[in-house]
Amino acid sequence: MLMSPVYAMKRFPPTQHRCRPKKAVPDPGNRGSGFAGPPVSPPGGRPKGVGGVIILAVFTPLTPSRPAFDQDGLPYSPLYGDIYHAAQGALEQARHVFLAGNGLPERWRGRERFTVCETGFGLGLTFLTLWRAWRDDPRRSRRLHVVSVEAHPFAREDLEQLLRARLPAGWEDMATQLLAQWPPLLPGLHRLDLDGGAVTLTLAFGLAEQVVPRLVLRADAFFLDGFKPSVNPGMWSEPLMRALARLAAPDATAATWASAGAMRRALQTAGFEVERRDGFGGKLHMTVARYAPRFERRHAPAEPPSFAERHAVVVGAGIAGAGVAHALALRGWRVSVFDAAWGAPALGAGHLAAALTPLLARDDSPRARLSRAGALRAATRWAPWMDGGIVARCGTVQQAKSDDKEPGMHAMLAELGFPADWVRAVTREEASGLAGCPTARGGVYFPGGLRVRPRLLGAALLSRPGIEVRAARVARIEALQADVPSGRRWRAVDGLGATLAEAEIVVLANAAQAPRLLAASSLGPTGGELPGFFGQKAIAGQITLLPAQDAGWRPPHCVVAGDGYVLPAVDGDCVAGSTYVHDAARAVATAEGHAVNLERAARLLPELAGAGLDPGAFTGWAGWRAVLPGRLPVIGESPVHGGLWAASGYASRGLSWSALGGDILAASLEGEPMVLEGDLLRMIAWR
């Protein structure tokens, strides 16, 4: 795996920033991808409608909320002219309306998992009340999943101020966990793992009418908690209720403090049986509902899978396989990892360090969203090793590629409206100050940019209890028919025909070797299907180790990237890279490649040009990238062979995909709400 931070900015005239709605089309459903979610427009295409719900292909910057109070001291939203909760108390309202209205805690008892979808996170008090009730119930479900949509989230500091003033004694631990993982205010999904992963909170930041149609989950209960319909009609509209209904499990329930007639009719049209009950806080009525459509469902969420053993075989112990194995082991799976090169002293030894920096695009394109999701998951999953030895949060200066492009980068940030704790514009002087040495020009700065030691990180991920790694080559895999809940069992076989392991799940995380393994297993394409997956190519490339001590130049304190990159020093050397060599017979570091990397590095850091360094004296490392057409990976279940999964084709962005890919596969197998939106999942499905 070679990592090269990339900057992508597309210029579009304002008229292209929004796509007009298109007539509704049928949902193609789950085509064996392992995911159930709405169809979406292809990159650059027009939006599709699903079941009367329009998926908007439009980027809308987040507008954060700020603490404000009405004349009675209640938390208040100036954006909507409404209070966040009843005067009689948020916790009491949550218990009366949302818990009792959804039959909780009784309904989660004895279940493997229970999933709640909430429209309106607000101050988080309803979520905390739910979490507390779940904690206090000895007969609770094994796991609790909550997905909460919020268009105007609070910054962490503001949320802490609001919560600390309102929580009863004994709730401090929950608030501390929530605030410790509170994400930067960026559009999209943010997964928080609480109570050791027994509770998950997926925050969906963005307008509900844009976010909900992209969610992939199976909801047992809905907490409908937007601001009142008269000031926030979109949150109670029929299209949104239809979008929510597509996520409903059989007999799912819903509850809300509201009782407006239009809202109740919207629920009924979406397939809910609606009932009025006594309200709370001076309201005469509230509404409860049960999903019981009188029509045949066309867009039902997938049934959660069931496994007898919860044992998986992962082929490949690189950064892709390590991410998958770690994610499964976190959820209690037993994982057998096989890699012929495991334990070899030279395995990745020269790959001293790599960088993880997200992409940017003026329209927040699907690739930019995917990149951001990967960076956010990595920062969360790798937190235990964020001490500098394995993962260092050193930041990244992403330089403009030329002086005339720097203003465009800064204008793009103004349009995106991303918070400064995620990315901010910098001049050349500011970039030089952050790097601790002169840079060629300014650009943008990511405070969360990471320098990672891939070999050490992979070993740390694979050291999780429940993971066994063996130095063995899987020569083929065989599908076995067996009486197991998944309906299939797999056997991994070595070159002598001996069985290495049997499991219900096999994950191919062996890069460009994956298509060859399938072909050797007589599981290759027939009739030309999946040309993308079987068209994976191995592209060689090399990195260069620049001497960082007494070498006539000052090494950077942060990652400096543009056309190439230079990383902060590790063990006396700075990694610079990287080359791309198509159709190479072997991956080998050459003096010519070192010269290319030095030239690129000198365009970023001018001191290198005058340091008199000799590329012929450099050392480095060469390796392979697995690249699919379109340069997006395949992460998901085979549409042809049930129980056969892949995490392959990570190309130059293995660090971006490792944690995210692992959580996508593990969440799918565990029946969790998905950590990525449905339109993005389809982009990385088998193809």
MILUM-332579 format. One line per 2 residues: number of its first residue (from 1); their letters; for each residue x, y, z of C-alpha. Coordinates in steps of 0.05 Angstrom, whole numbers, always signed. Each point is the difference from the previous one (the first is absolute). Layout:
# residues N
NUM = a = X:Y:Z | ...
***
This chain:
# residues 687
1 = ml = +0:+0:+0 | +27:+68:-20
3 = ms = -34:+61:+27 | -1:+66:-37
5 = pv = -43:+57:+25 | -40:+28:-57
7 = ya = -36:+66:-9 | -60:+1:-46
9 = mk = -38:+63:-16 | -52:+5:-55
11 = rf = -26:+65:-27 | -73:+2:-16
13 = pp = -43:+59:-19 | -53:+15:+53
15 = tq = -55:-30:-43 | +33:-68:+5
17 = hr = +1:-2:+76 | -72:-23:+2
19 = cr = -36:-54:-39 | -73:+4:-15
21 = pk = -43:-56:+28 | -14:-58:-47
23 = ka = -62:-41:-5 | -4:-57:+50
25 = vp = +27:-67:-22 | -7:-69:+33
27 = dp = +50:-21:+52 | +45:-54:-30
29 = gn = +7:-28:+70 | +59:-39:+27
31 = rg = +35:-30:-60 | +44:-45:+42
33 = sg = +47:+56:+21 | -9:-14:+73
35 = fa = -34:+67:+10 | -72:+24:+0
37 = gp = -10:+72:-17 | -28:+49:-51
39 = pv = +25:+4:-71 | +36:+64:-16
41 = sp = +24:+40:-58 | +69:-18:-27
43 = pg = +56:+51:+10 | -19:+61:-40
45 = gr = -68:-29:-16 | -70:+23:+18
47 = pk = -35:-21:+63 | -46:-60:+3
49 = gv = -67:-4:+35 | -16:-59:+44
51 = gg = -71:-17:+21 | -21:+72:-7
53 = vi = +62:+25:+36 | +47:+46:-38
55 = il = +74:-9:+15 | +30:+69:-8
57 = av = +67:+4:-34 | +18:+66:+34
59 = ft = +53:+21:+49 | -26:+42:+57
61 = pl = +51:+27:+51 | -17:-13:+72
63 = tp = -24:+58:+42 | +18:-16:+72
65 = sr = -44:+19:+58 | +23:+46:+55
67 = pa = -25:+1:+72 | -60:+46:+8
69 = fd = -57:+4:+50 | -71:+27:+1
71 = qd = -29:+46:+53 | -13:-60:+45
73 = gl = +72:-24:-5 | -17:-59:-45
75 = py = +49:-20:-56 | -25:+34:-62
77 = sp = +16:+0:-75 | +1:+69:-32
79 = ly = +2:-36:-68 | -70:-29:+11
81 = gd = -28:+43:+55 | -15:-61:+43
83 = iy = +23:-32:+65 | +39:-66:+3
85 = ha = -44:-33:+52 | -62:+11:+43
87 = aq = +4:+45:+61 | -16:-61:+44
89 = ga = +67:-31:-17 | +36:-35:-57
91 = le = +13:-65:+38 | -73:-7:+22
93 = qa = -23:+16:-71 | +47:-53:-28
95 = rh = -27:-53:+48 | -73:+17:-11
97 = vf = +0:+11:-75 | +57:-38:-31
99 = la = +13:-59:+46 | -70:-15:+23
101 = gn = -28:+19:-68 | +44:-54:-32
103 = gl = -14:-53:+53 | +69:+6:+31
105 = pe = +34:-31:+37 | -45:-61:-9
107 = rw = +10:-7:-75 | +76:-7:+1
109 = rg = +1:-55:+53 | +30:-66:-21
111 = re = +22:+26:-68 | +69:-3:-32
113 = rf = -4:+72:-23 | -49:+59:+1
115 = tv = +5:+58:-48 | -30:+70:+9
117 = ce = -3:+54:-54 | -8:+70:+27
119 = tg = -15:+63:-40 | +30:+57:+40
121 = fg = +59:-13:+47 | -4:+70:+29
123 = lg = +35:+2:+68 | +5:-75:+3
125 = lt = -45:-5:+61 | -48:-49:-31
127 = fl = +57:-44:-22 | +31:+2:+69
129 = tl = -67:-18:+32 | -6:-59:-47
131 = wr = +71:-23:+14 | -12:+6:+75
133 = aw = -64:-41:-3 | +37:-53:-40
135 = rd = +57:-2:+50 | -48:-6:+59
137 = dp = -39:-59:-30 | +31:-67:+19
139 = rr = -40:-33:-56 | +23:+49:-54
141 = sr = +20:-20:-70 | +72:-21:-10
143 = rl = +13:+63:-42 | -35:+67:-10
145 = hv = +8:+39:-65 | -24:+71:-8
147 = vs = +1:+41:-64 | -15:+73:+10
149 = ve = -9:+53:-54 | +19:+71:+16
151 = ah = +3:+59:-49 | +29:+50:+49
153 = pf = +47:-35:+50 | +35:+36:+57
155 = ar = +75:+5:+5 | +30:-44:+54
157 = ed = +13:+58:+48 | -71:+27:-7
159 = le = -31:-68:+9 | +41:-13:+62
161 = ql = -23:+66:+30 | -73:-17:-14
163 = lr = +4:-72:+26 | +38:+12:+64
165 = ar = -53:+49:+23 | -57:-49:-12
167 = lp = +22:-71:+17 | -18:-33:+66
169 = ag = +53:-31:+45 | +26:-66:-25
171 = we = -4:+18:-74 | +68:+31:-4
173 = dm = +33:-62:-28 | -48:-3:-59
175 = at = +11:+74:-15 | +75:-8:+4
177 = ql = -1:-58:-50 | -45:+39:-47
179 = la = +41:+63:+2 | +67:-37:-6
181 = qw = -22:-27:-67 | -40:+60:-24
183 = pp = +20:+9:-73 | +20:+62:-39
185 = ll = -61:+34:-30 | +4:-31:-69
187 = pg = -56:-26:-45 | -12:-74:-1
189 = lh = +1:-58:+49 | +41:-3:+63
191 = rl = +2:-65:+40 | +11:+3:+76
193 = dl = +15:-65:+37 | -24:+5:+72
195 = dg = +1:-47:+60 | +55:-40:-33
197 = ga = -39:-6:-65 | -63:-28:+31
199 = vt = -34:+66:-17 | +12:+35:-67
201 = lt = -23:+70:-18 | +2:+18:-73
203 = la = -8:+75:-9 | -26:+20:-68
205 = fg = +17:+73:-10 | -40:+35:-54
207 = la = -70:+18:-22 | -47:-58:+14
209 = eq = -30:+0:-71 | +71:-10:-27
211 = vv = +28:-46:+53 | -57:-49:+16
213 = pr = -7:-29:-71 | +73:-19:+2
215 = lv = -2:-36:+67 | +9:-76:+1
217 = lr = -30:-31:+62 | -58:-41:+28
219 = ad = -37:+41:+52 | -41:-31:+56
221 = af = -23:+68:+26 | -3:+72:-24
223 = fl = +6:+61:+45 | -30:+57:-41
225 = dg = +26:+62:+34 | +8:+59:-47
227 = fk = -20:+71:+15 | -75:+12:-6
229 = ps = -31:-11:-69 | -20:+73:-8
231 = vn = +74:+22:-1 | +33:-63:-26
233 = pg = -50:-33:-48 | +52:-41:-38
235 = mw = +14:-42:+62 | -73:-23:+1
237 = se = -14:-5:-74 | -28:-60:-37
239 = pl = +63:-11:-41 | +41:-4:+63
241 = mr = -49:-47:+34 | +4:-44:-62
243 = al = +76:+1:+4 | -3:-20:+73
245 = ar = -50:-55:-14 | +49:-33:-48
247 = la = +46:-10:+60 | -54:-31:+44
249 = ap = +5:-71:+25 | -65:-40:+2
251 = da = -43:+27:+57 | +47:+59:+11
253 = ta = -30:+55:+43 | +4:+76:+0
255 = at = -15:+54:+51 | -1:+75:+1
257 = wa = -24:+56:+44 | -35:+31:-61
259 = sa = -71:-14:-20 | -12:+44:-62
261 = ga = -49:-30:-48 | +45:+7:-61
263 = mr = +56:-37:+36 | -46:-57:+21
265 = ra = -27:-6:-71 | +72:-3:-27
267 = lq = +15:-58:+47 | -62:-36:-22
269 = ta = +16:+9:-73 | +70:-28:+14
271 = gf = -31:-64:+29 | -7:+15:+74
273 = ev = -61:-13:+43 | -7:+64:+41
275 = er = -28:+11:+70 | -9:+61:+44
277 = rd = +20:-4:+73 | +2:+49:+58
279 = gf = +55:+51:-12 | +54:+27:+45
281 = gg = +17:+69:+26 | -67:+33:-10
283 = kl = -13:-31:-69 | -67:-34:-5
285 = hm = +23:-55:-47 | +62:-35:-25
287 = tv = +5:-51:-57 | +22:-73:+0
289 = ar = +2:-45:-61 | +15:-70:-22
291 = ya = +26:-19:-69 | -54:-45:-30
293 = pr = -6:+16:-74 | -62:-21:-37
295 = fe = +41:-4:-64 | +55:-47:-22
297 = rr = +67:+29:+20 | +49:+12:-56
299 = ha = +57:+30:+41 | +8:-41:+63
301 = pa = +66:+1:+37 | +40:-64:-1
303 = ep = -9:-52:+54 | +59:-2:+49
305 = ps = +45:-58:-16 | +8:-58:+48
307 = fa = +63:-41:+12 | +10:-62:+42
309 = er = +74:+8:+13 | +18:+73:-14
311 = ha = +65:-23:-30 | +31:+33:-61
313 = vv = +60:-16:-44 | +39:+61:-25
315 = vg = +49:-10:-57 | +55:+52:+5
317 = ag = +33:+32:+61 | +15:+68:-31
319 = ia = -34:+64:+21 | -66:-21:-34
321 = ga = -3:-68:+34 | +23:+28:+67
323 = gv = -57:+51:-2 | -52:-53:-14
325 = ah = +27:-49:+52 | +3:+54:+53
327 = al = -71:+24:-13 | -27:-71:+4
329 = al = +39:-16:+63 | -26:+63:+34
331 = rg = -70:-29:-9 | +18:-67:+29
333 = wr = +16:-39:-63 | +54:-52:-5
335 = vs = +45:+16:-59 | +51:-43:-36
337 = vf = +48:+41:-43 | +45:-33:-51
339 = da = +58:+33:-35 | +60:-37:-29
341 = aw = +46:+59:+15 | -22:+8:+73
343 = ga = +60:+3:+46 | +51:+9:-55
345 = pa = +53:+50:+24 | -2:+40:-65
347 = lg = -76:+5:-3 | -12:+74:-7
349 = ag = +63:+16:+39 | +19:+57:-46
351 = hl = -69:+31:+0 | +20:+45:+57
353 = aa = -60:+47:+1 | -61:+22:-39
355 = al = -50:+57:+3 | -75:+4:+6
357 = tp = -30:+64:-26 | -71:+7:-26
359 = ll = -20:+27:-67 | -37:+65:-13
361 = ar = -47:+17:-57 | -38:+64:-12
363 = dd = -66:-38:-7 | +17:-49:+56
365 = sp = +0:-56:-52 | -12:-73:+18
367 = ra = +76:-12:-1 | +10:+57:+49
369 = rl = -55:-27:+45 | +30:-70:-2
371 = sr = +69:+27:+16 | -27:+41:+59
373 = ag = -38:-60:+27 | +63:-42:-3
375 = al = +42:+52:+36 | -52:+8:+55
377 = ra = -6:-75:+12 | +75:-7:+2
379 = at = +8:+55:+52 | -52:-36:+43
381 = rw = +24:-71:-9 | +74:+16:+8
383 = ap = -8:+44:+61 | +34:-52:+46
385 = wm = +65:+8:-41 | -4:+76:-9
387 = dg = +63:+11:+41 | +48:+15:-56
389 = gi = +36:-67:-1 | -50:-33:-47
391 = va = -49:+56:-19 | +18:+73:+7
393 = rc = -51:+56:-8 | +51:+47:-30
395 = gt = -45:+38:-49 | +7:+9:-75
397 = vq = +15:+61:-42 | -31:-13:-68
399 = qa = +34:+49:-47 | -32:+29:-62
401 = ks = +32:-29:-62 | +15:+70:-26
403 = dd = -3:+71:+26 | -62:+16:-41
405 = ke = -39:-59:+30 | +9:+22:+72
407 = pg = -58:+51:-1 | -45:-53:-29
409 = mh = +15:-47:+57 | -16:+54:+50
411 = am = -65:+17:-36 | -19:-73:+0
413 = la = +6:-3:+76 | -44:+60:+7
415 = el = -54:-34:-42 | +5:-66:+37
417 = gf = -5:+33:+68 | +40:-55:+35
419 = pa = +23:+16:+71 | +71:+23:+12
421 = dw = +14:-59:+46 | -6:-43:-62
423 = vr = +32:+43:-54 | +18:+73:-9
425 = av = +33:+44:-53 | +73:+19:+10
427 = tr = +47:+48:-35 | +71:-19:-18
429 = ee = +25:+34:+63 | -51:-38:+43
431 = as = +16:-66:-34 | +74:+11:+12
433 = gl = -13:+14:+73 | -41:-64:+8
435 = ag = +53:-41:-37 | +58:+31:+37
437 = cp = +36:+12:-66 | -12:+41:-63
439 = ta = -55:-27:-46 | -8:+18:-73
441 = rg = -70:+28:+8 | -63:-1:+43
443 = gv = -63:-40:-7 | -40:-34:+55
445 = yf = +18:-31:+66 | -32:-62:+31
447 = pg = +14:-1:+75 | -20:-73:+2
449 = gl = +48:-24:-54 | +34:-64:+22
451 = rv = +69:-30:-8 | -7:-75:+8
453 = rp = +50:-57:+5 | -37:-52:-41
455 = rl = +38:-62:+22 | -7:+17:+74
457 = lg = -73:+19:-8 | -16:-65:-35
459 = aa = +33:-40:+55 | -38:+39:+53
461 = ll = -67:-11:-34 | +14:-74:-7
463 = sr = +20:-8:+73 | -73:+7:+21
465 = pg = -25:-60:+40 | -40:-46:-45
467 = ie = +47:+7:-59 | +47:-56:-21
469 = vr = +51:+15:-55 | +35:-56:-36
471 = aa = +56:+1:-52 | -35:-42:-53
473 = rv = -21:+10:-72 | -72:-11:-18
475 = ar = +4:-34:-67 | -75:-6:-10
477 = ie = -66:+7:+36 | -57:-51:-6
479 = al = -74:+12:+12 | -31:-54:+43
481 = qa = -74:-11:+10 | -15:-5:+73
483 = dv = -58:+5:+49 | +18:+68:+26
485 = ps = -44:+63:+6 | +37:+34:-57
487 = gr = -12:-60:-45 | +73:-7:-21
489 = rw = +67:-18:+28 | +69:+13:-28
491 = ra = +66:-38:+4 | +68:+32:-10
493 = vd = +51:-49:-30 | +75:+5:-7
495 = gl = +43:-20:-59 | +4:-73:+22
497 = ga = -75:-6:+6 | +0:+2:+76
499 = tl = -57:+37:+35 | +23:+63:+35
501 = ae = -68:+20:+29 | -74:-4:-11
503 = ae = -48:+58:+13 | -66:+30:-21
505 = iv = +35:+62:-24 | +62:+10:-44
507 = vl = +28:+70:-12 | +49:+12:-57
509 = an = +47:+54:+23 | +59:-21:-42
511 = aa = +1:+58:-49 | +14:-18:-73
513 = qa = +7:-73:+19 | -75:-4:+14
515 = pr = -23:-11:-72 | +55:-52:-9
517 = ll = -23:-37:+62 | -71:-1:-26
519 = aa = +22:-25:-68 | +42:-55:+33
521 = ss = -63:-18:+40 | -43:-5:-63
523 = lg = -38:+60:+24 | +22:+47:-55
525 = pt = -47:+40:-44 | -45:-34:-49
527 = gg = -34:+39:-55 | +40:+63:+14
529 = el = -32:+19:+67 | +38:+43:+51
531 = pg = +51:+27:-50 | +23:+51:+51
533 = ff = +19:-48:+55 | +34:-49:-47
535 = gq = +34:+58:-35 | +42:+18:+60
537 = ka = +71:+19:-17 | +64:+0:+41
539 = ia = +37:+66:-9 | +70:+6:+27
541 = gq = +27:+61:+37 | +54:+21:+47
543 = it = +13:+47:+57 | +66:+34:+17
545 = ll = +32:+10:+68 | +30:+69:+4
547 = pa = +54:+10:+53 | -28:+48:+52
549 = qd = +61:+13:+43 | +56:+47:-19
551 = ag = -21:-4:-73 | -2:+74:-18
553 = wr = -76:+6:+6 | -52:+4:+55
555 = pp = -49:-59:+2 | -73:+19:+8
557 = hc = -38:-6:+65 | -64:-19:-36
559 = vv = -17:-36:-65 | +12:+46:-59
561 = ag = -37:-23:-63 | -17:+24:-70
563 = dg = +29:-33:-61 | +35:-51:+44
565 = yv = +10:+2:+75 | +52:+3:+55
567 = lp = -14:-28:+70 | +29:+20:+68
569 = av = +62:-39:+18 | -2:-71:+28
571 = dg = +65:-31:+25 | +41:+54:-34
573 = dc = -33:-3:-69 | -57:+35:-34
575 = va = -44:-39:-48 | -10:+33:-68
577 = gs = -42:-28:-56 | -24:-30:-40
579 = ty = +8:-28:-70 | -50:-38:-44
581 = vh = +28:-52:-47 | -51:-33:-45
583 = da = +13:-69:-30 | +61:-12:+44
585 = ar = +27:-71:+3 | +21:+10:+73
587 = av = -2:+54:+54 | +70:+25:+13
589 = at = +28:+66:+26 | +46:+33:-51
591 = ae = +44:+61:-2 | -44:+27:-55
593 = gh = -61:-6:+44 | +37:+34:+57
595 = av = +17:+58:-46 | -74:+7:-19
597 = nl = -20:+1:+73 | +54:+50:+19
599 = er = -20:+47:-57 | -73:-1:+24
601 = aa = +21:+10:+72 | +44:+60:-19
603 = rl = -60:+33:-34 | -35:-3:+68
605 = lp = +59:+18:+45 | +49:+47:-36
607 = el = +57:-14:+48 | +6:-70:-30
609 = ag = +20:+29:-67 | +63:+30:+29
611 = ag = +18:-55:+48 | +44:-37:-50
613 = ld = -31:-68:+13 | +20:-58:-45
615 = pg = -58:-45:-20 | +50:-55:-14
617 = af = +16:-4:+74 | -73:-5:+23
619 = tg = -34:-61:+27 | -75:-13:-5
621 = wa = -53:-52:-9 | -42:-25:-58
623 = gw = -67:-35:+0 | -64:-12:-38
625 = ra = -67:+35:-1 | -63:-38:-19
627 = vl = -41:+46:-45 | -69:-11:-28
629 = pg = -30:+38:-59 | -26:+65:+29
631 = rl = +51:-3:+57 | -53:-18:+52
633 = pv = +6:-65:+39 | -49:-58:+5
635 = ig = -26:-8:+71 | -59:-46:+11
637 = es = -30:-68:-14 | +3:-35:-67
639 = pv = -65:+5:-38 | +11:-71:-25
641 = hg = +29:-39:+59 | -32:+11:+68
643 = gl = +49:+5:+57 | +57:+22:-45
645 = wa = +21:+71:+15 | +55:+45:-25
647 = as = +40:+60:+25 | +44:+10:-60
649 = gy = +26:+53:-48 | +21:+51:+52
651 = as = +51:+29:-48 | +40:+58:+30
653 = rg = -50:+14:+55 | +6:-63:+43
655 = ls = +1:+40:+64 | -63:+37:-20
657 = ws = -37:-65:-12 | +27:-46:+54
659 = al = -44:+19:+60 | -60:+19:-42
661 = gg = +2:-63:-42 | +5:-43:+63
663 = di = -59:+34:+32 | -42:-5:-63
665 = la = +10:-75:-3 | -9:-11:+74
667 = as = -62:+44:+5 | -31:-38:-58
669 = le = +13:-67:+33 | -26:+24:+67
671 = ge = -63:+33:-25 | +22:+69:+24
673 = pm = -20:+66:-31 | +50:+13:-55
675 = vl = +58:+47:+12 | -5:+27:-71
677 = eg = -57:+27:-42 | -35:-45:-50
679 = dl = +22:+39:-62 | +73:-6:+21
681 = lr = -7:-74:+17 | -25:-13:-71
683 = mi = +62:+34:-28 | +45:-51:+34
685 = aw = -43:-62:-9 | +24:-57:-44
687 = r = -1:+22:-73
***
